[in-house]
Structure formats: C-alpha cells, structure tokens
Amino acid sequence: MIRVRSATMRDLKGYHACFDAVARERRHLGSTAAPSLKGSRGWLRAVADGTVYVLASNLVLSRKAITAWIGGHEPPTMPPQPPYT
C-alpha cells in the first residue's frame, strides 16, 4: 500500500537526496543536480506551509482534465520564480 501524507521539514534530507537522484538522471528535470541543502530547505518550507496539490496517476492527463479534477478553476498564471529563495 502507498501512504500519502503532507510534507514536513523532517523530510528535508530525503527530499534533497531524491531530487538530486532524479536530477542526475537528466531526463525529468531541468537541472542536473539538487540545489544546495539551504535552497532545498527554502523550497520545502514553502511546500510544507502552503496549499499544494499532489496528483499521482498512471494516466497521461491533459491540463483540462487536471483543472477539472481540482474543481474546474485554473490557477492564475504567475511568472516563474526561483523556488530556492
């Protein structure tokens, strides 16, 4: 069984290691290594303190399908910001 729970700051080292492993695969992320531990801490703090939707699926979903899943309202478009601040 897969257990889904909210992220906490206790997850920092595991999150950082996982991010780094995926980044080094050079397939799924734009970076080739994890940010510094300090940078990862800032990002994880924002995730832990904010409202984040997590969707796991073995299906390829369109933006329209995902929007319908979260209640039919697309989130506002925001300029990209570095997550490591």
C-alpha positions in Angstrom: 0.0 0.0 0.0 1.2 3.5 -0.8 0.9 6.0 2.0 0.3 9.6 1.1 0.9 12.4 3.6 1.8 16.0 3.7 5.4 17.0 3.6 7.2 18.2 6.7 10.6 19.7 7.4 11.6 16.3 8.7 11.6 15.2 5.1 14.3 17.6 4.1 17.3 15.2 3.7 15.2 12.6 1.9 13.6 15.2 -0.4 17.1 16.6 -1.2 18.5 13.1 -1.9 15.5 12.2 -4.1 15.6 15.5 -6.0 19.4 15.0 -6.6 19.0 11.4 -7.8 16.2 12.4 -10.3 18.1 15.4 -11.5 21.2 13.3 -12.2 19.2 11.1 -14.5 19.0 14.2 -16.8 15.5 13.2 -18.1 12.7 14.7 -16.0 14.1 17.9 -14.5 15.7 21.0 -16.0 18.6 20.9 -13.5 21.3 18.2 -13.3 21.8 18.3 -9.5 19.8 19.3 -6.5 20.1 22.9 -5.2 22.1 23.4 -2.0 20.6 22.0 1.2 19.8 25.6 2.2 18.0 26.1 -1.1 16.1 22.9 -0.7 15.1 23.9 2.8 13.5 27.1 1.4 11.6 25.2 -1.2 10.4 22.5 1.2 9.3 25.2 3.7 7.2 26.8 1.1 5.6 23.5 0.2 5.0 22.5 3.8 3.5 25.9 4.7 1.4 26.3 1.5 -1.5 24.7 -0.3 -0.1 22.2 -2.8 -2.0 19.7 -5.0 -0.3 16.4 -5.4 -1.6 14.2 -8.2 -0.3 10.7 -8.8 -1.6 8.8 -11.8 -0.6 6.2 -14.2 -2.6 8.0 -16.9 -1.4 10.8 -19.2 -3.7 13.7 -18.2 -4.3 16.9 -20.0 -4.3 20.3 -18.4 -8.1 20.4 -18.9 -8.5 17.1 -17.1 -6.3 18.2 -14.2 -8.2 21.5 -14.0 -11.5 19.7 -13.8 -10.0 17.4 -11.0 -9.1 20.4 -8.9 -12.5 22.0 -9.1 -12.8 23.4 -12.6 -10.8 26.6 -12.0 -7.4 27.0 -13.5 -4.9 28.6 -11.1 -3.9 32.1 -12.0 -0.9 32.4 -14.3 2.1 33.7 -12.4 5.6 34.5 -13.6 8.0 31.7 -12.7 10.1 32.4 -9.6 13.1 30.5 -8.4 11.9 28.2 -5.6 15.2 28.4 -3.7 14.9 31.9 -2.2 
